[in-house]
Amino acid sequence: MVVSFDEYIERRHTGSIKYDKYAFNRDDSSMKYRPNTIPMWVADMDLPSPPGVIKAISERARHGIFGYTAPTWKNTATILSYLQKKHRVAAKPKDLVFLPGLVVALNLVSRLAARQNLSIMTAAPVYPPFMSAPIISGTERWISRLRKCKSSNRWTFDFDQMHKTINENANATRKIGWFLLCNPHNPTGRVYTRPELEELAEFCERYEINICADEVHCDLILDETCNHIPFSHIKDNRLITLHAPSKTYNLAGLATAFAIITEDKLRVDFKREMRGICADSNIFGITAMCAAYDEGESWRLNLIEYLRGNLRLIEETLAPLDIFQHKHEATYLAWLNAEKLYSIHKGTKTNSKQRFADRILVDFDLGFNAGEDFGPSPTDYSKYVRLNFGCPRHVLEEALSRLVPP
């Protein structure tokens, strides 16, 4: 299958939060958009989903009845086949727990930790719900900071700091009992190696810590020298693994995901947190997920090549500015040093008291994520912004041209 991702598809006035963020008067018919702003923040793509997914949804819609729905044995078989063939994960039907999204799952794990009287550790910078879920759920969070390894030019775990945090927590009312892992990593684009994951597993085993591994970006590996290693290949006990087709196949609006939990007691405990909170499965979400896993591989391979081309364009264009400063291995989310950007651009409209993401919106008409949102305090990653390059290449070219001084 030859797929072109170069077509621009208009998303304004479709209820897209990515675009509506930059609109005025959003609550009435006079809504208007900033005319020149390019939204490049939230992690969905401006690229169409696989034709097989669109066809499957259309066929399901023609049935005309949209009652309460649960995954069928065929749906389950499709997911188990995908896990085995793609990632060599041998799950059983009973191991799957269907969910309306992975942010929901992070909050369910956090609720479970609070019920167990345990606190939660994660490593920043990281996708904001990893840090907010423990607080929302009424338990403590402990943030370890990833360190930038100069020799490999990659972000990695700081195990010395993590051990120190555990020791400092030794006499706390709630011991650290869960680690929230994001792999491949958002926002740094890391694909953790086997030695890194093995050391993390040893760390968790030593301190009797459960792991929740969010692997939603596992099918978006861009560096051809990297391979995603499911955490279950390293450690298969005290583990919840999270998956969804949302990022790879651009299905975020269909609110469908699943967890893999092989231990019976842990699965029962997790499901208990779902009662009265989680909605039934989404008819179109289940349909789309299975179509994507069944017949979306050729499309996915085309997407990977397209995203690699976009990544090369970023690397080549921004090289003179030195604002893309680390090895990027996965995802369509780039972590940029905006402080460097403003050391080059002089005489802009904005001032240094404003957040870099806010300044970039005003000065360059580009909508990025603010780095402040990816750390536990506003100052930790304030010099960074996150750019979503899951878009047609000509859109990316225009965006990058605005960042490069004339």
N, C-alpha and C positions, 0 to 999 in steps of 0.2 A: 504494500500500500504506500503510495506516494502522497504525502499530505503537505499542504502549504499553510503555514501559519502567518503569512504576511498580510492577510486581509485585516483591515481595521473594522471592528464591529462596534457600533455605537451602543454604549451602556448607560448613557444619561437617560433619565426618566424611565428607568426600569426597576427602581427600588434598590439599586446597588449602593451599599454603604461605602464602597471604595470611591465612588464618584460623588455621592450625595454629601459627603463630608465637606466638599468644596462648593456647596450651593448656598444661595441666600434664600430666605423665606421658605424653608423646606416644608413647613406645615400648611401651606395653602397653594392655590393655583398660580400664584405669581412667582413661584420658585424659579430662580435663574442660577446658572452656573458661572463660576469664574471662567472667562472665555478661553484663557490660554494655559490653565493649570493642567499638568499631567499627573494624575494620581498614581503613585508607585509605592503604596504603603502596605495595606492589609494583604495577607497571603492568599489571594486568589489570582488567577491568571486572566489576562485579556485575550485568551485564546479559546476557541470552541472545543468542547468535549468530543470524544470519539464518535464518529457517525453511528457505530453500533449501539452506543449508549442512547443517543438521540432517538434512534429507531425503536429501541426497546421501550423507552418511556412513551413514545407516541402510540405504540401498539397497546401498551398497558392502559393508556388514557382512553383508547377507543372502547375498552370494556365497559366503561361508564359507571361502574359501581366502585366506590372508594371507602369501603367499610374498614373496621378495625382489622389489623393485619399482623401476622407473626411470620417469621421466616419459615419456609418449607424445608423439607429434607433436601430438596434439590438446591435451594439456596445455600444450605449448610455444606453440601457436597462441593459446590463450586468454590466456596471459601477455603475449605480444607485442601482441595486440589491446588488452588493458588499457593497456599502456604507451603505445601510439600514441593511443588515443582519449582517455585520461584526462590524459596528461602530454606528449603530442606527442614521445615518445621513440621513435625508429625503430631498434629493436634487431633483430638477426638471431638465428636459432636458435642459432648457434655462440657467440653472445655471452653466453648464459645459463649460469650455474654454480649448480646447486641445492645447498642447504646445510641443515643441521639447526637453524640459528638464526643471528641476527646477532652474538651474543656470540662464537660460534664464529668467525664471519668476522673480527671484530676481532682475535682471537688468531691467526688464519691470516695476516692482513696483518702483524701484529707479528712472527711467525715469519719471514715473507718479508723484512721489514726487517732482522732480525738476520742472516739468511743473506747479505743484500746488504751487511752491515756499515754499516747506516744506523740512525740514531736517529729518534725520532718526536716530533712536536709535536701538541698539542691545546689547546683553550681551555676553561678552567674558570670557573664551575661546570659540571660535565658528568656524565652518566651514568657511574657508577663504573668499568665495564669499559673505558672509553676510557683510563683511567689505569692500571688494573691489567694490561691485556694486554701492554704493552711490557715491564713488569717480569717477568711470568711467562715471557715469551718470551726473556728474556736480552738485551734491548737497552735503551738509555737513553730516557727520556722527558723532554720539555721542556714545561712547562705555562705557557701564556700565560693571563692572567686577563682575562675579559670585563670591560668597564667599563660602568658605568651612565651612559647619556647623559641628562643632566638635561633638555635641550630636548625630546627625544622620549619620555622616560620609558621607554626600552627598553635592554636589554642589547645590547652590540655588541662587535666586535673592537677590540682595542687594537693597532693596526698599528705604532705607534711602539715599543711593548714587544716586539712580534714581531720587528721588524727588529733591535732591540738584542740579542735572544736569539740570532739568527742570527750576528751579528757576534761575540758572545762565544763562540760555538761554532766559530768559523772554524778554529781550530787543534786542535780535538778529534779524537780517534782516529776517532770515528764522526760524520760530518756529518749534519745533519738532512735526511732524505730522504723523510719521509712526514708528511702532516698528516691527522689524523682529524677529520672534520667531522660535526657532528650538526645536521641541518636538515630539518624544524623542530626546534627545540632543546629538549632535555630537560636541566635542569628549568625553564628560564626561560620557555618557551612562545613563543620568538621564531620568526618566519618571516623569514629574511634577505632583504633587498631585492636587486634586480639590482645597484645600485652597490656594495653590500657584497660580494656574491659576485664581482663583477668585480675589485674591489681584492684580494680573496683570491686569485683566479686569477693576477693580475699578480704578487703576492707569490710564489706558488709557482713561476710560470714564471721569475721572476728568479733564484731560488735552486735551480732544478731539483728541485723537491719534488713527489713524487707525492701524489695525494689519494685518500683513501677517504671517500666521502660516504654516511653513514647517513641514508637518507630514509624510515625506517619510519613516521614520523608524517605523511607528506605528504598523506594523505587525511583528516586531522583538523584542517583549518583552520577556526577558529571566528570569527575577525575577517573580516567580509565585505569589508573594504577590502584584504585581503591575498590574494596568490596564491603558491602554491608554485612556485618556479623550479627545475627540476632542474639540478644542477650541470653536467650534460652539455650544457645549452643555452649555458653560458658557456665551458666548456673540455672538449674531448672526448679529450684525450690524457693519458697518465699518470694515468688515473682508474679507480677501482673504485667503482661505485654499489651500495648495498645496499638491498634491498626485502624486505618480508614483509607478509602480511595479518594478522599476529598482533595488532597494536594496534588497528587499525580494526575488525576483525571478531571480536575477542576469541577468538583461536585460539592463544594462546601455548603451551598444553599440547600442541599438535599438532606442534611442533618442525619448522617448514617455512619456508624463506626462499630467496632467490636473490640472486646478484650479477650485475651487468651489466659485462662487461669486453670492450671492443671490440678492443683491441690483442692480437694473437695471442701475442706473447712474454709479455706481462704475464699473460695468461690461463693460459698453460702454466706459468709460474712459480708462480702462485697455486694451481693444481691440484696442483702437486708438493707443496705444503705440506699438502694434504688426505690424501695417501696414508697408509693405515694408521691414520688418525685419525677421519675423518668416516664416519658410518654411511650406509647406503643410504637412499634417500628413504622417508619415512613414507607408507604407503598412504593413511591417513586424512587426513594433512596435505595431500598433493597433491590429493586429492579435495575437501577443504574449501576450499583456496585457489582452485581453479578454479571451484567453485560460487559462491564469494564474488565473484570477478571477473566471472563470467558473469551472475549474477542478483541480486547484492547491492546494486546502486546505490540502488534505492528505499529499502531498509532503511538504508543509510548516510546518506542525506539526512535521514531521520527521526532517526537518531542525532545528527547534527550539530545539528539544531534542539533536541533534548533537552539536549545538552551545553551549548549556548549558554544555555539556560534555567538550567541548573545554575551556569554561570559568572556569569550576572547575579545569581543568588541570593547567591553568594559575594561579589561586588563590593558589592552593596547591604547585606548583613548585616555585612560586615567593615569597611565604609567608616568608621564611627565609631572603630574601633580602629586604623586606619591600619597594618594589618599586611600588606595585599596592595598592594604599593607600585609596581608597574610595569604597563605595558601587556601584557596577555596575548593572544596571537594564535592559538595552536594547542595541541593536546594536551589531555588531561583531567587534567593534572598541574599543580598550582598551587604556586608558590614563595612561601612566607610568611615574614615577619619575626617570629620567635617572641620575640625580645628585646623588641620593642614590646608583644607580648601580655603578657609578665610585668611590664612597667612599669605595666600597668593592673591586673592581678590581684595583689592583696596578700594576705599571710597564707595562702599555699598550703602544702600538705603538704611539698613538696620544697624544695631549696635550690639556690643558684646554682652549686654545684660540680658539679651533674649536667648531662648533656646535655639540651637543650631537648626533644628527642623523648622522652627517658625521663621527663622531668618531665610532659609533656603526657599520657603514658600513665597516670601515677599520678594526676595532678590532674583530668584530664578524661575519662579512659578512652577516648582516641582513639589509634589506632596510625598515626603518621606516619613518614616517612623522616627520618633525621637529616641536617642540612645538612653535618655534618662529612664524610660519605661522598662528597660531590660535589666535594671539593677535594683537592689533594695533601698538605695537612697538616691536622691536626684543628682548627686555629684559623681557617682561611681563611673558612669559611662556617658557623661554629658557631652564629650567631644565626638561621639559617634552618631551616625544615622543609619537606618536600614533602608535599602533600595530593593524594590521588587522588579526583577527583570523578566518576569513571565509575561511578555508583551510582544507585539509585532516589532520586527527589527527597526523599521523606519521610525517608530515611536521612541525606541531606545536611543537611536542615533540623534534624534532631536533633543531628547533630554540630556544626553551627554554633551552635546554641542553647547548647551547653555552653561555647563560647568567649566568648560575649558576657556581660559581667557583669550580674547581676540589677538 
